[in-house]
Amino acid sequence: MEFVIEPERKTPVIGKADVVVVGGGPAGIGAALHAARNGEHTVLIEKFGILGGSNTAGYMSIVRGGERQIIAKEIFERLRPGGYIIDLTEKFPGFISNPLSHWRHWQPPFPKLLVFDPDMFAYVIYEMMEEANVNLLMHTLFVDTKIEDHTIKAVIVENVSGRGAVEGKVFIDATGRGALLARSGVPYTSARNELGVPTPPGLMWKIGGVDYEKLFDYQNEDPKLDKLIEKATARGELPYYSPYKTEEEMRHYDVIYTGHSRPEMCRTVYPGDVLLWASAMHDWGLDCAEKAEDLTRAEIEIRKLIVSELNFLRNYVPGFEQAHLAGIAPAIGIREGRHPIGEYILTFEDVSSGRKFNDVVLRLRINDHRRAIFEIPYRCFLPKDVDNILLAGDDISADHGAFLHIRNFGNAVNLGEVAGIAGYISVKNNSKPKELEYAILKKELLAQAILTE
């Protein structure tokens, strides 16, 4: 490999804060709001021009439940008056049980399945950030860290103003891909499932002008569109369609991301609109969290899949004759990134057995039909080798199997809330997160209803 030598340079300090959150997705939102609302000067750095991550820029505008989280519940309450959020389980249950529904994988019934307008969702988040006096740095790319004695002194960012440094006392990695920890010297393992490759990325997209009743009438004779798919495939019109791996091969529920054999869809808030899932193929073996060339290939190839599926729906499927492409998400969904090595690594065995911890900070539900409770210890938020980083959301220390039961909107918000509370207590007590007494953290988590006895 060839190299170029960059000259030494002075980077201006463009901001100082008590708590610096990198990443404005669900975990970053929870972390930043809790830190700021508890009186700490908070900076949130986001690479896109929209907060909310996969739930806004990624079009993943549907969540299961999610109202036990303080921040999530508040967002939903602000969306309801304008009709920007609806419960499909109450108003349109036919979309959940439909054989083309993405949710067929999850063995309903669901207590709630909420679908919302992603743009209004983002607007509400901006309102909440402004009210909490969070200092936002949007369209700002995190690129590096300045570290001394196992402590981050500043993060280096770049935006239209140029290159700058943001100093802080506590830093929270809410990037979802472990970007902050990777550039801070924290050890980690790369994303790998049971077959040795990361869970494939996906891209959400929308169709407008769909006649639901005409589609449902046709499905009475061909529920999964098998006849039409067979006809189109024989003509070479669905080249990206492929079967799923088996549960025996995958061990975990990520078998649902290993293939794409028919359209997967759901209704949106607005009549005539349909939200669809598209995914890279498992056999491509793409590592989109660490390899730019893989991320580029995923963007291109998945968009080809989307166009072929759009043409199939319009040309073959009743109800889609007058349909049109309503949008492809500007942000691809990288389903799995780096797994940091923390003071404790949560394992799938911990999750499946419901192991108890003496430093539990959160109790979540297993991401399958069992819905059993599992615990997450505070040590999973504390990475090795760096003393003032807190991990949040998908970035907490967990193996592949455990990670699969963490990754969703509600859990990410909860994990961010824990990190934000731990961050503000650490700053208040003038201590590092690793020095924080569990009893103090537990008391605050109970007081704010993040943790329950």
C-alpha positions, -999 to +999 in steps of 0.1 A: +000+000+000+012+035-009+010+064+015+010+102+014+025+123+043+001+148+057+017+179+072+013+187+109-015+212+115-032+232+142-069+224+144-091+251+159-113+243+188-148+250+176-167+239+207-164+228+243-190+207+262-195+185+293-210+157+272-202+151+235-225+127+217-214+114+183-243+101+162-278+115+161-298+083+157-322+069+184-294+062+209-278+096+203-312+113+208-318+096+241-283+103+253-281+140+244-316+148+257-310+132+291-276+148+295-288+182+285-321+181+305-300+173+336-280+205+332-249+195+314-237+214+284-242+189+256-230+188+220-246+163+195-226+156+162-245+142+133-232+135+098-266+139+081-289+169+080-316+151+099-318+135+133-333+101+139-310+078+120-326+048+104-360+059+115-359+091+095-331+093+070-335+055+066-373+055+062-377+028+089-408+046+101-424+018+119-417+004+154-430-023+177-442-009+210-416+016+221-437+036+246-418+024+278-389+047+269-392+083+282-379+100+251-398+077+226-431+081+244-427+119+244-420+119+206-451+098+199-473+120+221-462+150+201-470+133+168-505+121+177-524+154+176-516+159+139-523+123+129-486+117+121-486+084+139-510+055+139-512+020+155-516-006+127-527-032+152-558-011+159-566+006+126-552-017+099-545-052+113-549-067+078-515-052+069-498-070+097-512-105+089-508-101+052-485-127+037-464-099+020-459-081+054-424-078+067-439-086+101-448-121+091-413-130+103-420-119+138-448-142+148-476-118+158-497-108+176-479-076+186-490-054+215-484-023+193-471-017+158-467+020+153-461+037+119-453+074+117-443+102+093-405+102+094-402+139+085-425+150+112-407+126+135-375+145+128-391+178+132-403+169+167-368+157+176-355+191+166-381+208+188-370+187+218-333+194+212-340+231+210-360+231+242-332+212+260-305+236+247-285+208+230-258+223+208-263+206+174-235+202+148-254+189+117-238+179+084-207+173+104-185+142+100-166+128+129-131+119+117-107+114+146-099+118+183-072+135+204-063+112+232-040+115+262-035+090+290-064+068+279-087+099+279-103+116+249-096+153+251-114+162+219-130+148+188-120+160+153-148+168+129-151+182+094-180+202+078-185+231+054-167+254+079-136+232+076-118+210+102-123+216+139-120+201+174-148+197+200-135+193+235-154+174+262-153+156+295-174+126+286-179+112+250-207+089+240-204+066+209-239+065+194-227+061+158-242+026+155-210+014+138-185+020+165-168+048+147-158+068+178-144+038+196-125+025+165-107+058+162-099+059+199-080+027+202-108+007+218-104-030+209-133-045+190-144-075+169-157-070+134-193-079+126-197-116+119-227-139+120-228-177+123-215-180+087-187-155+091-201-124+074-220-094+087-257-092+087-265-077+052-275-040+049-309-029+038-325+000+021-361+012+026-383+027-002-418+038-008-445+034-034-475+057-038-508+053-056-515+017-045-551+003-046-550-018-015-584-035-020-575-046-055-542-061-042-560-079-014-586-093-037-559-108-059-542-123-029-572-145-023-560-167-051-523-160-049-514-149-013-476-146-017-477-136-054-460-169-062-476-172-097-466-137-107-431-140-093-426-173-112-438-157-144-415-126-140-385-147-129-389-169-160-385-138-181-354-127-162-372-097-147-363-104-110-326-112-111-320-103-075-346-125-059-330-153-039-341-178-012-334-175+025-308-194+044-321-220+069-326-215+106-302-244+112-275-225+093-280-192+110-289-202+145-303-168+152-333-148+138-311-129+113-321-156+088-348-131+077-320-109+062-303-136+042-325-135+011-352-117-007-378-139-025-409-116-026-419-080-019-420-072+018-443-043+026-463-023+051-488+005+050-476+040+059-495+068+077-509+080+043-536+062+022-522+046-010-486+045+002-466+014+008-433+011+026-410-017+013-378-034+025-349-042+001-317-059+012-283-068+000-278-106-004-261-125+023-238-143-001-223-110-011-205-109+022-205-071+024-189-054+054-205-019+051-194-007+086-157-010+077-152-011+040-162+018+018-161-003-014-187-027+001-209+002+011-207+016-024-216-017-039-245-021-016-260+013-025-258+005-062-269-031-062-298-026-038-312+003-059-311-020-089-331-045-069-356-018-060-361-007-096-366-043-107-391-049-080-409-016-087-413-027-124-425-061-113-452-046-091-464-021-117-464-046-146-477-077-129-495-071-096-531-059-094-534-027-074-501-013-086-510-003-121-511+034-113-484+032-086-453+054-086-419+055-068-424+078-038-388+077-026-358+057-018-342+063+017-312+086+015-295+065+042-288+028+039-294+007+069-262-009+080-277-036+103-245-046+120-212-028+128-182-032+150-187-049+184-165-032+210-147-051+238-161-037+270-156-044+307-182-070+301-194-086+268-231-095+268-235-129+252-264-146+235-264-171+263-268-143+288-298-131+268-315-164+262-310-176+298-321-143+314-289-140+334-291-116+363-264-090+369-255-071+401-249-039+380-280-041+359-290-008+343-317-019+319-342-047+313-353-055+277-373-081+260-360-108+237-366-099+201-387-130+193-421-145+201-410-155+236-407-118+247-388-129+278-369-104+298-331-101+299-307-077+317-279-055+306-251-046+330-234-012+332-201-027+323-214-032+287-213+006+284-177+008+294-151+000+266-116-013+273-086+011+272-103+044+271-117+059+304-142+086+293-162+069+266-197+056+271-212+032+246-249+035+235-274+017+213-259-008+188-225+001+201-226-015+235-204-044+242-222-075+230-216-106+208-235-112+176-263-132+191-269-107+219-267-078+196-296-091+175-319-087+206-307-052+212-311-037+178-344-018+174-356+017+179-370+014+214-340-005+228-316+020+212-334+049+228-333+032+262-296+024+258-289+060+249-309+072+279-287+051+302-255+065+286-268+101+289-276+097+326-243+080+333-226+108+314-242+136+333-236+120+367-200+115+358-196+152+349-215+163+380-193+142+403-161+152+383-153+115+377-148+092+348-177+068+338-156+039+350-153+054+384-191+060+388-206+042+418-233+018+406-255+027+436-256+063+425-264+054+389-291+029+399-308+055+421-310+079+392-322+053+367-350+042+391-359+079+397-363+085+360-381+052+353-354+039+330-348+010+353-376-008+373-372-031+402 
